[in-house]
Amino acid sequence: MARITASVYTSHVPAIGAALDLGKSGEPYWQPLFAGYEPSKAWMKENTPDVIFLVYNDHANAFSLDLIPTFAIGTAASYQPADEGWGPRPVPAVEGHPALAAHIAQSVIQQDFDLTVVNAIDVDHGLTVPLSLMFGQPEAWPCKVIPFAVNVVQYPVPSGARCFALGQAIRRAVESFEEPLKVQIWGTGGMSHQLQGARAGLINADWDNAFLDRIIADPVGLSQVPHIEYVREAGSEGIELVMWLIARGAMSDIAGGPPPKVLHRFFHVPASNTAVGHLILENG
């Protein structure tokens, strides 16, 4: 059977991708951030999965305000980098896993989660920046990826509790797939940031680090945090952090297994106008 071996959590700031693509990762501003991912890249070389189930949010590239699915799973064989207004990132195309994606869609929908099945989609920085942070700049991504887009852009958005329960459904789906695949689930977005309005530029490092503490040790309690707290404490775009709860809900301790191992934790301020958080949890 397939199994989830680890969960990875990271911010997906578009400026990080630009810094890599333009050869600026060694500059004084960016070097501390990329140094924080070096242990993760080393771990990933030794623990490359067969498939990554990558939870992210589209930034009005694949989905416009005309059509906004709450949860959308990519079932295609491949995905091209999206043109976000200045050309697509110079990164490899993403190879999908249609069989596992279709199985997860079938299983999760039968568990009463209404997913939108997407057979063709371009993927933006929300998905490609995490891959770049964990794999560097390869000629091809070393594993297959299932994109899972969550609406955290246009209200109403799903609650933390709903996302946490969805992660549990995804774990059950993966474990019922008969091929012996190693799967990682990634939660991306955040941490605290606000891009507009009177509080533009807001960063709340204390709240962010408390969030990291709780997603490790108190994910059930964290799943009950209401939307208004994310917005008040982490800014209007801080709501992206509910996507981390999908990945955390898929870990085996939530189903009665041992606590996960914390393999790496990193926090950095700032990257552009965002606080960057990163965590790797391995199933016990």
C-alpha positions in Angstrom: 0.0 0.0 0.0 1.0 3.6 -0.4 1.9 5.5 2.7 2.7 9.1 3.7 6.2 9.2 5.0 6.5 12.9 5.9 5.0 16.4 5.7 6.8 19.5 4.6 5.6 23.0 5.3 6.9 26.2 3.7 6.1 29.7 2.6 5.8 30.2 -1.1 6.8 33.9 -1.6 7.1 34.8 -5.3 10.1 36.9 -4.7 12.0 33.8 -3.6 11.5 32.3 -7.0 12.6 35.5 -8.7 15.8 35.6 -6.5 16.6 32.0 -7.6 15.7 32.6 -11.3 17.8 35.8 -11.5 20.8 34.3 -9.7 20.5 36.5 -6.6 20.3 33.7 -4.0 23.9 34.5 -2.7 23.2 38.2 -2.2 23.4 39.4 1.4 19.6 39.9 1.6 18.7 36.5 0.4 21.6 34.3 1.6 20.3 33.8 5.2 16.9 32.6 3.8 18.3 30.1 1.4 20.8 28.8 4.0 17.8 27.8 6.1 16.8 25.4 3.4 20.1 23.7 2.9 19.4 21.0 5.6 16.1 20.4 3.9 17.7 19.9 0.5 20.2 17.5 2.0 17.4 15.5 3.7 15.3 15.5 0.5 18.2 13.9 -1.5 18.1 11.0 0.9 14.3 10.9 1.3 13.0 11.7 -2.2 9.4 10.4 -2.4 7.7 8.8 -5.3 4.9 11.4 -5.2 4.4 14.8 -3.5 0.8 15.8 -2.7 1.3 19.6 -2.8 -1.3 21.8 -1.2 -1.0 25.4 -2.4 -3.2 28.3 -3.5 -3.5 29.6 -7.0 -3.0 33.4 -7.3 -5.6 34.1 -10.0 -3.6 32.4 -12.7 -5.4 29.1 -13.2 -8.6 30.3 -11.6 -10.1 33.7 -12.0 -12.9 35.4 -10.0 -15.2 33.8 -12.5 -14.6 30.3 -11.1 -13.2 29.7 -7.6 -13.2 26.0 -6.4 -12.8 25.6 -2.7 -10.7 22.4 -3.1 -9.3 21.4 -6.6 -7.2 18.3 -7.3 -5.0 18.1 -10.4 -5.3 14.8 -12.2 -3.3 15.6 -15.3 -0.1 13.8 -16.5 1.8 17.1 -16.6 1.6 20.8 -15.6 3.4 23.8 -17.2 4.6 26.8 -15.1 2.0 29.6 -15.3 2.7 33.0 -16.9 2.0 35.3 -14.0 2.4 38.4 -16.0 6.1 38.5 -16.5 6.5 35.1 -18.3 6.6 31.6 -16.7 9.4 30.7 -14.3 12.3 29.0 -16.0 11.7 25.7 -14.1 10.8 22.2 -15.3 7.3 21.1 -16.1 5.7 19.2 -13.3 5.0 15.5 -13.9 1.7 14.4 -12.3 0.5 11.0 -11.1 -3.0 10.6 -12.7 -3.7 7.2 -11.2 -3.0 8.2 -7.6 -4.7 11.6 -8.1 -7.8 9.9 -9.5 -7.8 7.4 -6.6 -7.6 10.2 -4.0 -10.4 12.1 -5.7 -12.6 9.1 -5.7 -11.8 8.2 -2.1 -12.1 11.8 -0.7 -15.3 12.6 -2.5 -16.8 9.3 -1.2 -15.7 10.6 2.3 -18.1 13.6 1.6 -15.5 16.2 0.6 -16.5 18.0 -2.6 -13.4 18.3 -4.7 -13.2 19.9 -8.1 -11.4 17.5 -10.5 -9.0 19.5 -12.8 -7.7 17.7 -15.9 -5.7 20.7 -17.2 -4.1 23.5 -15.2 -0.9 25.6 -15.2 0.8 25.9 -11.8 2.0 29.2 -10.4 4.6 30.2 -7.8 2.5 28.8 -5.0 3.6 25.3 -6.2 6.9 25.9 -8.0 8.6 28.0 -5.3 8.3 25.2 -2.7 9.7 22.7 -5.2 12.7 25.1 -5.9 13.4 25.5 -2.2 13.5 21.8 -1.6 15.1 20.6 -4.8 17.1 23.6 -6.1 17.3 24.1 -9.8 17.4 20.6 -11.5 16.8 19.9 -15.1 13.7 17.9 -14.1 11.9 17.5 -10.8 12.9 14.2 -9.3 9.4 13.0 -8.4 5.8 13.3 -9.4 3.5 15.9 -8.0 -0.2 16.1 -7.4 -1.3 19.7 -7.2 -4.1 20.5 -4.7 -5.3 24.0 -4.9 -7.2 25.6 -2.0 -9.2 28.8 -2.2 -7.7 31.2 0.4 -8.0 34.2 -1.8 -11.7 35.0 -2.1 -14.1 34.6 0.9 -15.7 32.4 1.9 -12.6 30.2 2.5 -12.5 26.8 4.3 -12.0 26.7 8.0 -9.0 25.3 9.7 -11.1 22.5 11.1 -12.3 21.6 7.6 -8.8 21.6 6.2 -7.6 19.4 9.1 -10.4 16.9 8.6 -9.6 16.9 4.8 -6.0 15.9 5.6 -7.2 12.9 7.5 -9.4 11.9 4.5 -6.4 12.3 2.2 -4.3 10.0 4.4 -7.0 7.3 4.3 -7.1 7.7 0.5 -3.4 7.3 0.1 -3.2 4.3 2.4 -5.9 2.6 0.3 -3.9 2.9 -2.9 -2.5 -0.5 -3.8 0.8 0.5 -5.3 3.6 0.7 -2.7 4.4 4.4 -3.1 6.2 6.7 -0.7 4.2 9.9 -0.6 5.0 13.3 1.0 2.3 15.8 1.7 3.3 19.5 1.6 1.4 22.4 3.1 2.4 25.8 1.7 1.7 29.5 2.0 2.1 32.1 4.8 3.4 33.0 7.2 2.2 36.4 8.4 1.9 39.0 5.7 -0.5 41.6 4.4 -0.2 43.0 0.9 -2.6 45.9 0.9 -4.5 48.4 3.1 -3.5 50.3 6.2 -1.6 47.3 7.6 0.4 46.5 4.5 3.7 45.0 5.4 2.5 43.5 8.7 4.6 40.7 10.1 3.9 39.1 13.5 6.9 36.9 14.3 5.6 36.0 17.8 2.3 34.7 16.4 4.1 32.8 13.6 6.4 31.0 16.0 3.5 30.1 18.3 1.8 28.7 15.2 4.9 26.5 14.5 4.8 25.3 18.1 1.2 24.4 17.9 1.2 22.7 14.5 3.9 20.4 15.9 2.4 19.7 19.4 -1.3 20.8 19.3 -2.6 20.5 15.8 -6.1 19.6 17.0 -6.3 22.8 19.1 -4.8 24.8 16.2 -7.4 23.6 13.8 -10.1 25.4 15.9 -8.5 28.8 15.4 -11.1 31.0 13.6 -10.5 33.0 10.5 -10.6 36.3 12.3 -7.6 35.4 14.4 -5.5 34.6 11.3 -6.5 38.0 9.7 -6.1 40.0 12.9 -2.8 38.4 14.0 -1.2 37.3 10.7 -2.6 39.8 8.2 -5.0 39.3 5.4 -2.8 36.8 3.6 -1.9 34.9 6.7 -5.1 32.9 6.1 -3.0 30.8 3.7 -1.7 29.0 6.8 -4.9 26.9 7.0 -3.4 24.9 4.1 -0.7 23.7 6.5 -3.5 22.0 8.5 -4.3 19.8 5.5 -0.8 18.4 5.6 -0.7 18.1 9.4 -4.1 16.3 9.4 -2.6 13.6 7.1 0.1 12.6 9.6 -0.2 9.2 11.3 -0.3 10.5 14.9 -3.7 12.0 14.2 -4.9 8.5 13.5 -3.4 7.1 16.7 0.3 6.7 15.7 3.3 8.0 17.4 4.2 11.7 17.4 6.1 12.8 14.3 9.8 13.5 14.4 10.7 17.2 13.9 13.5 17.0 11.4 14.0 20.7 10.6 12.4 24.0 11.7 13.3 27.4 10.3 11.9 30.9 10.5 13.2 34.0 8.8 12.1 37.7 8.4 11.7 39.1 5.9 11.5 37.7 2.4 10.1 40.6 0.4 7.2 41.6 2.8 6.5 38.1 4.2 7.7 36.1 7.2 9.0 32.7 6.0 8.3 29.6 8.0 9.5 26.1 7.2 9.1 22.7 8.9 9.7 19.0 8.1 7.8 16.4 10.1 8.5 12.7 9.6 6.1 10.0 10.5 7.2 7.9 13.5 
